[in-house]
Amino acid sequence: MLRQAVTHLKRCDPVMAGIVSRVGPCRFRIRAEGTHFAALTSSILYQQVSGAAASTIQRRLHELYGGRPPEPEEFLDTSEESLRLAGLSRQKQRYIRDLARHAIDLSLPFDELHGMSDDDVIAALTQVKGIGKWTAQMFLMFRLGRLDVLPDLDLGIRTAVQRAYRMRRPPDARRLHKVGARWAPYRTVASWYLWRSLGGQAAI
């Protein structure tokens, strides 16, 4: 499937063909290990902090549960003080508690997400505090493996498109979708290449 995607991108857009040539083979991978709850908990932990700091907090959190990610019920049963000592701010505790409640009462139906449309997945995820459209799109791409997602709020994507297409300023969402329409149905793979075209500035 990735080979087909790369062939399509090279054929449909000469600018993207140049990016593919410079970046090289596509190494896009789905992060399928663990549970959806654990994956979204990790996404929340990594918001607005450095990767190193988030990794340390995540490790300390897992240590509270024997070195593994908590289940929703376990997280709700954990005291605020224990979570604070692990490094979780009050805000992130509230976000993950809200995620856990949605998981337990099935208002966020984890078992059904694979069969839902992209728009429905985004709607389901963004009802949780602390999960916005960008996080939902990352979940679609790297957790569910949806190959036609264009994260139109991502600064890295907008910067990469501005540079590659020699625009005076980063494109807004409307213009980004207009440029990216030709990449369908492989806009996830195109996004991966755009991130990688930034070198060390890549977000993913």
N, C-alpha and C positions, 0 to 999 in steps of 0.2 A: 504493500500500500504506500509506503514512504517513497519507494522508487517511482511509482506512478505519480505521486504528488510532485516530486521534484521535476520530473519530465514535464508535467503540465505547467509548472511555474516558469520553467525555462522557455517553453514555447509561447506562453501567453503574454509575456512581458519582458522586453529586452533589458530593462533596468534590473528587474528581479533576477534575470539570467546572469547578469554581471555579479550580483550579490552572491548567488549560489556558487558561481565560479570562484569567488574570492574566499568564501567561508569554507567550502568543501563539503564532504559528505554530511548528510543529515543524521544527527544523533538524537533526535527528539525521542524521549522515552516517557511512558506513562508510569506514574508513581502509584502502583497498585497495592503495595504492602500495607498492612494494618487496616483499620476500620475508617469509614468516612468520618465518624466522630473524631477520631484521633487526627485525621488529616486536617479537618477544619479547626480543631483546637490548635494545631501547629501553626496554621495560617494566622490565627488571632495572636498567638504568642510572638510571631515575627513582625507584626505590624509596628511601624514607627520606632523600631530599635535596630541596632546593628545585628548582623547575622551571628557574630560571636556572642553577643549578650543574650540573644534569643536562644541560642544553642545551650548556653549555660543554664538559663531558666528552665528550658525544657528538660534538661538532664535532672535538675533538682526536683522538678515536678514529678518526673517518672520515679525518682528515688522514693517518693512518698508511697508508691504502689508496688514496691519490689522491683523497680527497674523497668517498668512497662507503662504504657499510656493508661490513664484511668478510663473506666467505663463511666457513662453518664451518671449512674446512681452513686458511684464512688466519689465522683467529683462533688456532687451536691452534698454528700455526707462529710466532706472535708472542711475543717474550720477555716475561717478567714485568716486567722493568725498563721496557721500552717502554710497556707498558700502564700501569704505575704512573705514569710521567711524563705520560701522557695524563690521569691522574686517577682511574683505576680502582683501588679498594681490592682487597686480596687476596681478600676475600670475594666481591666481584662478579666478579673474574677467575675464581674457582672456579665460580661459578654459570654464567657464560657458557661456560666450557670444558666444563662438564657438558652444557649445552644443545647445544653444537657436537658433542660425542661422540654424543649421542642422535640428532642430525640425520644424522650420517655413517653410523652403524650401522643407521639406519632404525627404531630402537626408538621414535622419535617420528616417525611417518610423515606428514610435512607434506603430501604430495600426496593423502592420504586424509582429512584432517581435515574437508573440506567435506561429505563423505558420511557422517560419523559422527554419532551422537546427541550431544546436549549432555553427558550423563553420561560418555560414552566419551571425548569431547574433554577434559573436565576430568580424567578418570583418566589420559589420555595425557600431558597437560601437567604435572600435578602430580607425576609421577615424576621430573621434573627438579628438581635442587636450586635453591632460590630462587624457584620458581614455586609459589604456593599457590592456593587456591580462588579468592580474589578476583581475582588476575591472570588466571586461566583464564577467569573469568566476563567480565572486561573484553575478553579476546580473542574470546570468543564473540559479545559484543555489537558491538564496534567493529571487529573484523577480519573475522569470518565473517558478520556481519549477522544473527545470530539474534534474532528479535523477541520471544521469550518468555522472557527471562532476568531473574530478580530477584536482584540481588546482596545476599544476606541478611547478609553480614558488613560491608557498607559503612556507615560511621558517618554519612555524609551522607544516605543513604537513610533510615536509622533516625531521624535528627534531623528530617528533613523530614516523615516520617510522624507522628512525635510531635507536631510543631507543627500539621500540617494536621488531624489527627484528635483534637487536644487531649487527648493522653495525659499522664499524670503523669510517665512516664519513657519513654525510647526503647524500642521493642518489641524483644523477643528474636526470634530467627529464626523460631520457631514462630508467634508472633503476627503477625509481618510477613507470613509466607506466608498466614496466614488472612485478613488485610486485603487482600492483593494477589491473592487467588484470583479475584476478580471482574474483574481487569484482563486475565486470560488471554484470548486468546493474544498479547497485546501488552504484556507486563510490561517489556520493554526500553524501549518508548516511554514507559510510565508512569514508569520509573526516570529517564529523561531529563528528564521534566517535574519530577519530585521534586528532582533536582539543581538544575535551573534555578530552582525556587521558593526556593532558599536564596540567590539572588543571587550575591554575590561569594564565598560559601562553597562554591559548587558544586565538586565534585571532578573532574568531567569536562567 
